[in-house]
Amino acid sequence: MANITSYPTATPTGSDLVIGTDMSTTPISTKTFTIDSINSLAYDATFPFVFNTTSKTGIQSSTNTASGSQSIAMGLTTTASESRSTAMGQSTVASGDVSTAMGKDTKALGDTSTAIGDRTTASGSKSTAMGDGTTASGTTSTAMGFETTASGSASTAMGDDTIASGAVSTAMGEDTIASGYGSTAMGDATTAFGRSSTSMGQFNVLNTGDNATSYAVTNTAFSIGNGTNSSSRSDAFKVLFNGTTTIAGSITGTSIIKSGGASTEYLMADGSVTTGSGQVNSLTTTGTTGASTLISGVLNVPEYAGDANPLTYSTQLFQTGTNNPQRQALVVDTLLAEGAGGFRRVTFTRSGVGDYRARVTYTLATNTTNLNIMFGDSICRVTNKVNGSDGTGSYREWSFETRDFNGTLSDGLLSGNNGGYMTITLYA
């Protein structure tokens, strides 16, 4: 019977000797080699890249670490720690999945993020930071220039020390801030606080009372700042969403064609109306709570009578699955008279994923010009409105949609205060 002898296994390292065959000699000879000498033979100085011992598939050069699967690290002390990440330059870090960091001291921390330049950080998913000291922390945000910050989702900040903190906001120039949803600030030290607000110029008035997430007629739609510093802010021009306009200086011009008037009627800068020669000393208005006056060239028009006591319908909506939106709680109802013999009524329908309709049926005496709808926050967005009639009467129908955080049309987002607060107003 054969004897079987087992030997312990060992992993030689460093100066440990192993026996090998030297094929370069004639005749071929047997020699001993250290592990270090074998490694030096395997290392080609003209191609200094090796596979990382942890990831097995990461490629790195000396002083760099590619510990992520299929990652690449090159330059000086760079680190690519996540799958398919890339780090190059000096002291760069790519720790997000499929992220890229290049330059000096850049960090790509979010998945599929990119950081380029010097001291830039892209921490939001799919974010991009480039330049010097920029930060893109919002999802799909972009920051470029010098020390700019894009922290809102899908926001953009560019220039010098600008901040875009509102979702889908844009800040550009120097020291500008866009904090409202969909807002834009440009110029020098301008701010846009309200939803969909735009500011430009320099050192405009801080409209901190504007609603940053929901549409409001009293929000600032557009402003041009003409201040001199942060302690002396002012506006040259300002328009609210309700049309109220404030101009700091004078209006220069011969005349302006009167809205709704004949081609020979003109609205003068002092508020008077002329028919081509001369001026009138007074202007009669209708539909107001009192008489209008023209004093020293200033036209004073009282409040529109229909605005004093508007009819409203405020409710909270909820929607699940493929069901139509439903009323969860009726907060205020001075507009509708619901029931079998309804004088006016509202109905909700679902047209597709995240796509809905709100229809108000009314009598022929209703003035639909002043019939409006508004939602409580940015989850709901009105996309269209139409007028029509059916077997039950005339109607106005609004199309509205709900989108999730990624901007995708989705059902199930209407739930009480979470996007489901709706107000319909009629200035009769």
Number of C-alpha atoms within 10 A of each C-alpha: 3 4 5 5 5 6 5 4 6 6 5 12 12 11 11 12 15 13 10 11 12 14 10 8 9 7 8 10 11 12 11 12 16 15 16 15 13 12 12 10 10 9 13 11 9 6 8 11 18 16 18 22 12 12 18 15 19 27 24 25 20 14 12 24 27 33 26 28 20 21 30 31 33 26 20 18 19 31 30 35 26 25 23 22 31 32 34 26 20 20 21 33 31 37 28 29 23 22 31 31 36 28 22 22 22 33 32 36 26 28 23 23 32 32 36 27 23 21 22 33 31 37 27 29 23 24 32 32 35 29 22 22 21 33 31 37 29 29 25 24 32 32 36 29 22 22 21 33 31 37 29 29 25 26 32 32 36 27 22 21 22 32 31 38 28 30 27 24 31 33 36 28 23 21 21 31 30 37 30 29 28 25 30 32 34 26 21 23 26 34 34 37 30 30 27 26 29 25 30 24 20 27 26 29 22 16 14 12 11 21 21 25 21 20 20 20 14 16 23 27 24 22 28 23 25 21 20 13 13 14 8 11 17 20 22 16 16 20 18 17 16 12 12 12 14 13 13 11 9 7 10 7 8 9 16 12 15 15 10 7 11 10 11 11 18 22 18 17 16 14 18 17 22 18 13 11 9 8 13 12 14 15 15 9 13 11 11 15 14 13 13 17 17 17 12 8 14 12 15 13 17 14 13 14 15 15 14 12 11 15 18 20 18 21 21 22 22 21 20 13 10 13 13 18 23 18 18 15 13 13 13 14 15 13 22 19 14 12 9 6 8 13 15 19 16 19 14 17 15 19 15 13 16 21 21 21 19 19 20 20 23 23 12 10 7 16 12 16 9 13 17 15 17 17 22 19 18 18 19 25 17 17 11 10 15 10 13 11 11 8 5 12 14 18 22 18 19 19 18 19 21 23 19 14 11 10 10 11 15 17 22 17 21 22 17 17 14 16 20 24 24 21 17 21 17 21 20 18
